[in-house]
Amino acid sequence: MLRSVSSVTYCVTRFDASGEALETALGYQCVEEGRVSQARASLWNAPAVADARYALFGPTSGEDVFLRLVESEPTPGYAPLRTFGWNAAELHVADVHDLAARLTRSPYTILGGPRDLLNNGTVVAVQAKGPSDEVLYLTQISSDNMHRTYGKAESDVGRVFIVVLGCSDMDTTREFYSKLSTATPRPRKMGIRVLAAAHGLDPMTARFPIAAAVLDNQFRIEFDGYPDSAIARPARPDQLPPGLAMVTFTVDSLDSMAGVTPHEVDGRRLAMLRGPDGEWLELVERASG
């Protein structure tokens, strides 16, 4: 079973600019930086990534959910929100209107919002992309009841609480993740304006099937049914996928999971898993005791 999100990895073509944007615009702090080890590149089956620069950023709240940037070259044919696989990370925000105003004076480009998603002021979101086209959903939740389900911002910009997966077949995706999560409620049709705009559809009328996988500790995997214009994600041989490359999840025991091979990497037991649309899941075993 997937327990929680540990980190979200973005391949970035403008490494320094993307890291600076996280620090100056979102207030995230760099907690670790270095070069990708040979052992981790081998785990990923991406030997070309060995020795690439990486940096780990976290919220000022100290919550141990991180955004990991890995330096990469551009991938021909890739565009954000146009391909199947991981497409966005959603972060808690304390004041989305204040943040949106700051983003207009930052390296980020606002893709949509701020928008009142439930028309009652309890969930207001803005979507943005960074200097390397890394897509972030930034959401303020103001309902105590929803805080119990999704958590809340513990700092100006808090932790990731949802990872967004673009899928080609909702039934196949839900079946796959039903074996890895607490529940996968049935999909419903909803508008996703940034997705509609990315595919040249009318943002006011386009509707997409949406479902989710429920994890522990107020985390979710959101499944967005992508339109026919979406394509499989192009990737360079021996590299990580472009954009949001992978999501790292904690698990209780790798030995109890079918279809994975544990490896000892940088002092942790890790394994890799591929989802129905080729999305990369990095699994990290929680420390015992």
Buried (B, 14 or more C-beta within 10 A) or exposed (E): BBBBBBBBBBBBBBBEEBBBBBEEBBBBBBEEEEBBBEBBBBBBEBEBBBEBBBBBBBBBBEBEBBBBBBBBEEBEEBEBBBBBBBBBBBBBBBBBEEBBEBBEEBBBEBBBBBBEBEEEEBBBBBBBBBBBBBBBBBBBBBBEEBBEEBBBBBBBBBBBBBBBBBBBBBEEBBEBBEEBBEEBEEBEEEBBBBBBBBBEBEBEEBEBBBBBBBBEEBBBBBBBBBBEEBBEBEBBEEBBBBBBBBBBBBBBEBEEBEEBEBBEBEEEBBBBBEBBBBBBBBBBBEEEE
